[in-house]
Amino acid sequence: MKISSKFKSIQSSIFCAVSILVLSAVLVVTVVSLRYTNSSIYENSVMYTQTIIKQLNQNIDSYISYMDNIASVIAQSGDAYKYLYSEKGYGATKDENYSEYRQRLVEQFKTILKGRADIRNIGIVREDKNSPSLFDNGLSVRNTYVDLNTQPWYADAVGKYDRYNLTSSHVQNVIKGERPWVITLSRGIRNYTGTEAEDGVVFLDLNYSAISELCAQSSMGDKGYVFILDQNGNIVYHPQQQQLYNELQTENISLVMNAKSDIVTVGKGDDEKIYALSHSDITGWTIVGCMNMSELLRNSRQTRSIYVLVAMGLIIVALLISSIIAKNITLPIQKLRDSMKKVQEGDFSVSDVVVDSENEIGSLTKSFDAMTHRIQELMEQNVYEQEQKRKSELKALQSQINPHFLYNTLDSIIWMAEGKKNEEVVLMTASLARLLRQSISNEDEVVPIINEVEYAKSYLTIQKMRYKDKLEFQIDVDSSILYIPLIKLVLQPVIENAIYHGLKYKESKGLLIVKGFMKDGNAVLQVIDDGVGMDEETLAHIYDKHKVNYHSNGVGVYNVQKRLKLYYVDDYGITYESKKGEGTTATITIPGSQEAI
């Protein structure tokens, strides 16, 4: 790609080059700054989220540990086991203190429920449907259709005393008339009697809202949120849990569970999400903080706006500076260009270009001034020499009169004098005198058309007298063109050519017509004859130099055409139209806009 095709001036090239460099630099700095800012915001946001998630994990661990302490107190107390395996049960010895066990447990349950609103239900149960069970304030009863072995909170806690079992969120239906959405913490009830019975379980149903409140305390932005997964990938808590169950929303649970690091990124663009993970060894849960990338980077908008404003300011300043620099550099070149343009247009009289700089441009300007002056001198000399050459050529061409015509005319005058044809002698002598005066006069190079017409008339008069009954002529030239300038000896050679090549060989009398008129802003002279005409081959060579007839006056069509092309431009000159046996028309066309003489 050529630079010249894009930039028409050095100033614009310099300006564009500097501008591109500045724009590129500013763009690179801005992009790097923005990426660094975005990266910093991203890293800080991720670190902040990880901190929050870890803190939330610790809070949940503390909360669950506290709830486990409550369950442990109940499970390890003798009252719970003794109540489940009292006289109301099977395989146990009748215990007179059954009512006391129950009363103490009810009071204990009431105290706990009163002090902990986040605990929905407390209960102790065993597998046998007919065995005693106790819930909350002692008034609730068990749903007998519920198989406890199908309930994870029960099945996973039976016989386990060293640690608690914690479920994900579920609907608790063990208590008749209730179906709360809870998280259940359960423990096996320790057997202190030495019997083999180990199927007693104490459970605490934690309100779903308790976990929700803990998670809600962790600020994750407007679009960020926290959810919790158990060790099996089941959702313990999610702010849009109902939508998940209704398949109105999805989460990348499998990706989170199989993650090798604490940070997982999914999606692209505005849908890109970042998951920050924290696993609890106490609960077995995985706390997941979900952040939207677009929201994380929202905080960088103000910074980006500042960067953009600063970049725009720098660009504007840089463009102004580059414009000034480009102008100062190219101003001398522009002066030199203007001078060169004038020289290109043919004006070599331009004043010396004034350039103050002493650099290469100043040196070039001085050289140009010297060259211009020299070219001007050479041009003036060449113009003078060409003008002299042209005048010499025209005079030489104009002076080409064959002596044969002169001799023949003088002979004709002598014969007529001997025949005492005095009037014809006077007329032919006068016509010859006018011819000689016009042809041998070198004073004027250009004459009015009327002079050429008179010259042609004199010539035709002589020829008519020579050829007697062989020639008739008519001259019809419009007055509007009579004083338009025309180089000398144009019309007569064309007439001569028409006589010698058209009418001379015609058996009957010939007619030659000279017309003159204006057409399309040009002056037109036509020489029309009804002679023998010319074939296409003869017509094609009519302008050839070697076709000059020895018996003509020596000027010929070639001579006339050359002088017309020399004096005027190529659009002007002589054109011929001819048909064999019908005649020939020669048309001379010159500019009609010349000043009349």
Sequence and secondary structure as in RCSB ss.txt:
>XXXX:A:sequence
MKISSKFKSIQSSIFCAVSILVLSAVLVVTVVSLRYTNSSIYENSVMYTQTIIKQLNQNIDSYISYMDNIASVIA
QSGDAYKYLYSEKGYGATKDENYSEYRQRLVEQFKTILKGRADIRNIGIVREDKNSPSLFDNGLSVRNTYVDLNT
QPWYADAVGKYDRYNLTSSHVQNVIKGERPWVITLSRGIRNYTGTEAEDGVVFLDLNYSAISELCAQSSMGDKGY
VFILDQNGNIVYHPQQQQLYNELQTENISLVMNAKSDIVTVGKGDDEKIYALSHSDITGWTIVGCMNMSELLRNS
RQTRSIYVLVAMGLIIVALLISSIIAKNITLPIQKLRDSMKKVQEGDFSVSDVVVDSENEIGSLTKSFDAMTHRI
QELMEQNVYEQEQKRKSELKALQSQINPHFLYNTLDSIIWMAEGKKNEEVVLMTASLARLLRQSISNEDEVVPII
NEVEYAKSYLTIQKMRYKDKLEFQIDVDSSILYIPLIKLVLQPVIENAIYHGLKYKESKGLLIVKGFMKDGNAVL
QVIDDGVGMDEETLAHIYDKHKVNYHSNGVGVYNVQKRLKLYYVDDYGITYESKKGEGTTATITIPGSQEAI
>XXXX:A:secstr
  GGGT SSHHHHHHHHHHHHHHHHHHHHHHHHHHHHHHHHHHHHHHHHHHHHHHHHHHHHHHHHHHHHHHHHHH
HSHHHHHHHTSTTSSSS   TTHHHHHHHHHHHHHHHHHH TTEEEEEEE S TTS  EETTTT  B TT  GGG
 HHHHTTTT  SS EE  SEE  SBTT   EEEEEEEE    SS S    EEEEEEEHHHHHHHHHTS  TTT E
EEEE TTS EEE TTHHHHHTTSS   HHHHHT SSSEEEE  GGG EEEEEEE TTT  EEEEEEEHHHHGGGG
HHHHHHHHHHHHHHHHHHHHHHHHHHHHHHHHHHHHHHHHHHHHTT            SHHHHHHHHHHHHHHHH
HHHHHHHHHHHHHHHHHHHHHHHT   HHHHHHHHHHHHHHHHTT HHHHHHHHHHHHHHHHHHH  S SEEEHH
HHHHHHHHHHHHHHHHHGGGEEEEEEE GGGTTSEEESSSHHHHHHHHIIIIITT SS EEEEEEEEEETTEEEE
EEEE SS   HHHHHTTT GGG  TTS S HHHHHHHHHHHHS TT EEEEEEETTTEEEEEEEEES S   
